[in-house]
Amino acid sequence: MRKYAVALAGGGSKGIYQIGAWKALDELGIEFEAVTGTSIGAINSAFMVQGDLNKAYDMWSNLRMDQCVRLPENVGLVSENLLDRQHAGVIFKELITHGGIDQSPLFDLLSKYIDLPLVYSSSIDFGLCTFSLRNRTSLKIWRSDIPQDLFFTYIMASSALPGLRPIKLDDHLYIDGGFGDNLPFDMLRRRGLRNIIAIDLRPVKNRAITTDRLRITHICNSLELGGTLDLTPLFFPEILNWDTLIPERLSDFSTASITTFLFRIIRICLPILITELYRALSRLRFCTRCRRTAYTLRRNF
């Protein structure tokens, strides 16, 4: 039977959709030869390489927000949606004082469910994507280049969403891989894998794409999957009003604290903005050269 390579997109708590897609593929008897992922896709990729659908289902079906992030002891969550506007003041304060929310409980949770010997002995290859703040580029790395004792750290680096603390590796800070490549099927293509299943978390129409001798089956949901950090069992979509994200008591924060917070935001966001501006200018220069070439050809022929 033909084997497939799988790419899993990032999307936070929406990643539970990928477990359902995996279950469907398993029921169809689809076998995998490699799996890559970004952010939550990297976590789900580890489960797929491990080959234990039941463990993945058990983790997701019992998942709580306090198993993913750690807040101050005197602070409680009013809902399982971390981006609930009632949590805005807490998030704002954690960004100021600690540079982001502590996600170390997720490290402990993954250590409980993911069996490293199984992952490293599996015949299914594994890769993930994270984003370097220093180099302002994606780091795409395969299992063979990840030391086993740093495996969960790389997973955390791939899934460090905005608002969570960046992860330090080799004196570099890394954040969510979605800043560079949210659906890393290019890693599979570069390995010479041609039959690819890309499981996306964006609400776009399912489609098969044939290009560069690739056969890419693009799977995604047509329904609303909820918020990125919403673990509410029954999700009801809400429109988030950004003006409600301002803490009611700005007096709780000193001028020095706010200045520190703004500096941290600039340090994280500015390199990304510069990178995107450079890419936009590069595309503009390329389009200008194309137009000039077309004009020259029309004159000569």
N, C-alpha and C positions, 0 to 999 in steps of 0.2 A: 504494500500500500504506500502511496505517495505521502511523504511527511511534509509538514508545513512549519515555517518560521512565524513567530507571532510578535507583534509590537503592541505594547499597551500604553495608552496615553495617560497623562496626569489629569487630576481633577478632584483631589481631596476625597471627601466622603462619597462622591458620585462613583468612586471606584468599585462599589459593590455591584454595579452593573456588569463589570468584567468577570466577576465570579459566576454570574448567571450565564454569560456568554461562554465561559469555559465549560460549565456544566452541559450546555447544549452541544458544544463541540465534542465533549467526552461521550455523550450519548450517541453521537454520529460516528464514533470510532476514529476521530481525527487524531493523528499522532504528531508530536512536535519534535523538531530537531534543534531549535533555538528560540529563546524568548528574551526580548529586550523591553525595558520600561522606563518611564520617567515619573518621578514623584510617587503617587500611590500606585502607578503602574509598575514601578520598580519593586514595591512590596508584593503586589500580586504576582509579579514575574517569579519572585523567589518561591512562592507557593506552587506555581505551575512547574517549575524546575524540580522542586521537591516531590511533586506528583501526588500531593495529598489534598484532594478537593474537600474532604470532610473537615480537615483542620481549618482550612480557609473559611469554610462556611461557619464553623463553630466560632471563630474569632469575630467575623463580621456580624453574626446574629446576636452576639453578646457584647458588642463594642459600646463603650461609654466614653464620654469626653474626658473624664478624669483618668482614663487609661492612656490618653494621648498627650495631654498637657498637664503641667503642674502650676497651680496658681497659689498665691499666698494663703496661709492657713486660715486667716480670718475672712477669706473671700469664698463665696459659694456661687455656683452657676445657677441661674434661674431657669435655664432650659438646656437642652442638648445641642443647641445651635450656638457655637462660639461667637458667631458674628451677629447675634441678637443685639439690638441697639442698647439693651439694658446692661450689656457687658462692655460697652464702649469705654467707660471710665477706667475699668480694670485693665483693658488692653492698652489704653493710652499710657497709663501709669507704668505698666511693665515695659513698654517700649522705651520710656524715658529712663527708668531706673536700671534696667538690665539689658537693654538693646533688643528685647523681644521676649516672647513667652517661652518658658522652659518646656521642651518636649521630651525630656528624659524618660517619662513613664512609657512612651511609645517604644523606646529602646528595650525596656524590660519586657514589654508585651511581646515584641517580635522575638526576643530571645526565648520566650516560652513556647511560641508556636512554630518557629522555623528551626529545622534541624540542620545545622551546618554540615555535618558529615554527609547527609543525604544530598544536600545542595551541591557539594563539591565532588561527590562521586557519581552524580547523575550524568547520563548520556546526553541530556538536553543542555545545550550551552546557555549561559546567562550573561546579560549585559545591562548596563544602566547609564543614564545620562544625568549629570548635575551641571552646575554653572559656577565658574570661578569669578569671584568679585575682583580679584587682582588682575587677572588676564582678560576679563570681560568676554570670555568665550566658554563654550560648552566643553565639558570633559566627558567623553564617551569611553567607557572602560568595560572590558570583558572580565569574566570570572578569573581567568588565568593570571590577570594582572592585579587582582585584589587579594591582599593578604587575608587569610582566613580570620585572623584576630581583629581585622578592621572591616569585616564584611558589613556588620550592622551600622558602623559609622558611615560607610559609603551610602547605605540605604537611607540613613537619616539626612545626609547631605543632599541626596536627590530629592527628598521630600520636605525640605525646609521652606515651607510656604512663607510669603510675606507676612510679617508680624511675629513669626517664630524666630528663635535665635539662629543665626548662621552657624554652620558646622565647620570646625577647624580641622584641616588635614594637611600635613606637611607645611605648616606655617601659612597656608592659604585658607581664606574663608570661602565656603561654598553655600549656595542657596539653591532653591528649587530649580530643577533642571528644565522646567517649563519656560524659563526665561530664554533658553537657547533653542531647545527642540522638544516640544511637548509630545510628539509621537515619533519615536526614534526608529522608524523602519529603515532609515538610511544606513544604520549600523549593520542591518541584515544584508542589504544590497551590497555593501562593501565586502562582506564575507562571501559573496558569490551565491547567496541564497535567493532563489527566484520565485518560489511559491510562498507568498506572504499574506498573513491575515492581520490586518490592522484594526484593533478594537479601540475606537474613539469614544470620547465622552461628551462630544459636542452634538447638539441636536440637528444633524444634517442627514440627508437621505442616504441610505445604504447604497453602495455602488461598487462595481468591480472596475478596476483600473488596469489596463495593460499598457506598459510603457517600458522602453529600454529592455525588452525581453523579460520584463517582470510581470507576474500575475498577482496583483494586489487586490484582495477582497477586503473592502472597507466596511466594517460593522459599527453601527452606532444606533442610538435610541431616538425615536421620534417623539418621546414623551419627556416631560420635565423631570429631571433627576434630583432636584433639590439644590440646596446650597452647598458650597465647597466645603464648609466645616459644620454641616448640619447632620447630626446623628439622631434627629427626632424620628421615632419609629413610623409615625404617619406624618408625612410632610405635606404642608399646605403652603403653596408659593405665596410669598409676600413681596411687595415692592419696597425696597430699602430706601428710605429718605436719608440722604447723606447729611442733611443738616441736623439730624437727631444723633449723629455720632460724636458731637461735641460734648465733652463732660459738662455736667451741670455746675460743678464747682471748680472753675479754673484756679481759684485761690488756693486749692490744695497743692499746686505746683509752683515752685519758686521760679524766678526768672532764669536762674542758672540752670535749673533742671530742664526747662523748656528749650533753652539754648543748646544744651547737650543733646536733647532729643532731635532737634532740627538738624544739628550737625550729623548725627547718625543717619537720619533719613537722606540727607544730601550725599553722604559718603556711599550709601548703598545705591541710591537712584541715579546719581549723576553719571557714573561710569556706564550704566545701562543706557541712559538717554544719549550719551555721546556715541556709544556703539551703534544704536539705531539710527542716529543722524548720519553717521558715516556710511552705513549701509544704504540709506536713502539717497545720499549724494552720489554714491557709487553707481546705484541703479540709474540715476538721472544722467550721469556722464555716459553710461553705457547706451541709454536711449538716444542721447544727443549724437553719439558716434554712429548709431544705426541710421538715424535720419540723414546725417551727412553722407554716409555711404550710399544710401538709397538715392539721394539727390545726384551724386556723382555717377551712379550707374545709369540713371535716366538720361543724363546729359551725354554719356558716351554711347548709349545704344539707342 
